[in-house]
């Protein structure tokens, strides 16, 4: 074996709740009532599909672009530094 490819986000790292919280936070900032329980089940679809589901906005609209950019900023600054791997991840990789 020469290489192994692994999906990290939400697979090896427990990040799905953090992504959902970032959506809730950005919704609050932009005046969209985004419920954690609703968005949590959408995580993994990609922001281009989640955005219209939660807000009715297209990803190419000015507001849609701003929301997606800001959500990424929120995730990276507020949630990413706190993420942890799932139990057993180290053993799997070893």
Secondary structure as GFF3:
##gff-version 3
##sequence-region A 1 94
A	DSSP	alpha_helix	16	30	.	.	.	ID=ss1
A	DSSP	alpha_helix	36	40	.	.	.	ID=ss2
A	DSSP	alpha_helix	47	55	.	.	.	ID=ss3
A	DSSP	alpha_helix	62	74	.	.	.	ID=ss4
A	DSSP	pi_helix	75	79	.	.	.	ID=ss5
A	DSSP	three_ten_helix	80	82	.	.	.	ID=ss6
A	DSSP	alpha_helix	89	93	.	.	.	ID=ss7
###
